[in-house]
């Protein structure tokens, strides 16, 4: 299924929603391969951010999507994002506009590459169901 051009927040249509997902952890470290969102209807993701309390110098994360299967085998919804920088500062993902239309019955997940020591992480998604 083709993607959608990302809408800036100034042009966001009605039925705009924001979802904030706290990411689970083991021993304080954010766990790889977590499901974040299930699309009951065709859904467009216009923006995504990551905020973490403790950063990581050598791991990256990205969002993926698929109707089924493992998170690591899904289609990349974003480019990889370094989990570094200032803790508590939102970092915006770069959305892959050819993959941001999530068909109904599909999920969005988070994949971490490398051994992460990041903790206290949330992912925020700005979504809409109105397709232009």
QUIPEUR-V917777 format. One record per residue. RES is the residue in three letters. OMEGA is omega in degrees with one decimal (NA if undefined). D_LAST is the distance of its C-alpha to the last C-alpha in Angstrom with 2 decimals. Layout:
res = {RES:RES}
omega = {OMEGA:OMEGA}
d_last = {D_LAST:D_LAST}
This chain:
res = {UNK:UNK:UNK:UNK:UNK:UNK:UNK:UNK:UNK:UNK:UNK:UNK:UNK:UNK:UNK:UNK:UNK:UNK:UNK:UNK:UNK:UNK:UNK:UNK:UNK:UNK:UNK:UNK:UNK:UNK:UNK:UNK:UNK:UNK:UNK:UNK:UNK:UNK:UNK:UNK:UNK:UNK:UNK:UNK:UNK:UNK:UNK:UNK:UNK:UNK:UNK:UNK:UNK:UNK:UNK:UNK:UNK:UNK:UNK:UNK:UNK:UNK:UNK:UNK:UNK:UNK:UNK:UNK:UNK:UNK:UNK:UNK:UNK:UNK:UNK:UNK:UNK:UNK:UNK:UNK:UNK:UNK:UNK:UNK:UNK:UNK:UNK:UNK:UNK:UNK:UNK:UNK:UNK:UNK:UNK:UNK:UNK:UNK:UNK:UNK:UNK:UNK:UNK:UNK:UNK:UNK:UNK:UNK:UNK:UNK:UNK:UNK:UNK:UNK:UNK:UNK:UNK:UNK:UNK:UNK:UNK:UNK:UNK:UNK:UNK:UNK:UNK:UNK:UNK:UNK:UNK:UNK}
omega = {-179.2:-179.8:-177.6:173.1:-180.0:177.1:172.3:-175.6:180.0:-177.5:-175.3:-178.3:171.3:-179.4:175.2:177.6:172.8:179.6:175.3:-176.2:172.4:-177.8:-178.7:-178.4:172.7:-178.4:178.9:-177.7:-179.4:-176.6:176.7:172.7:177.1:173.4:-175.8:-169.7:175.2:-177.6:175.7:176.6:172.6:-173.4:176.3:173.4:-178.1:-178.5:177.0:178.7:173.8:173.5:-179.2:180.0:177.2:-176.7:-178.4:-174.0:-171.3:178.7:175.7:174.4:176.2:176.2:178.9:179.3:176.0:176.2:178.9:177.5:-177.9:180.0:-178.1:-179.6:179.9:176.2:179.4:177.1:178.5:169.7:-179.9:-177.1:178.1:178.1:179.2:-177.6:-175.7:177.9:179.2:178.9:179.5:177.3:-176.9:173.1:169.0:-176.8:173.0:-171.4:176.1:-177.5:-172.4:171.3:-175.3:-178.9:177.0:-178.6:179.7:179.1:170.0:-179.7:-179.9:179.4:176.7:176.4:-176.1:179.0:-174.9:170.4:179.1:178.0:177.1:-174.0:169.8:174.1:176.5:179.1:170.6:-172.5:172.6:175.9:179.1:-178.0:-176.7:NA}
d_last = {14.31:12.25:10.82:7.95:8.94:10.60:10.11:13.62:15.06:15.54:11.87:11.12:9.62:11.97:12.82:13.27:16.23:18.75:21.01:24.36:26.36:30.02:31.11:34.27:37.39:40.79:43.68:41.34:39.38:35.69:35.51:33.56:31.13:29.67:26.84:24.58:21.78:21.11:17.71:18.47:14.89:12.11:11.56:10.06:12.96:12.42:16.18:19.52:23.07:26.54:29.55:33.00:36.44:38.41:37.10:38.04:39.25:38.54:35.71:31.97:29.09:25.64:22.99:22.54:20.73:21.91:22.48:26.19:28.93:30.11:27.97:29.56:28.49:24.76:22.10:22.01:19.01:20.73:23.64:27.03:27.94:31.62:32.97:35.14:35.35:36.20:36.15:34.12:31.79:28.06:26.92:23.26:22.16:20.50:17.31:17.08:13.55:14.35:15.20:13.10:11.12:14.07:14.71:16.47:20.14:19.89:21.35:21.13:24.58:26.57:29.03:31.90:33.80:37.39:39.62:37.98:40.02:37.08:37.18:35.66:32.06:28.81:25.25:22.47:18.81:15.94:13.36:10.47:9.59:6.49:3.79:0.00}
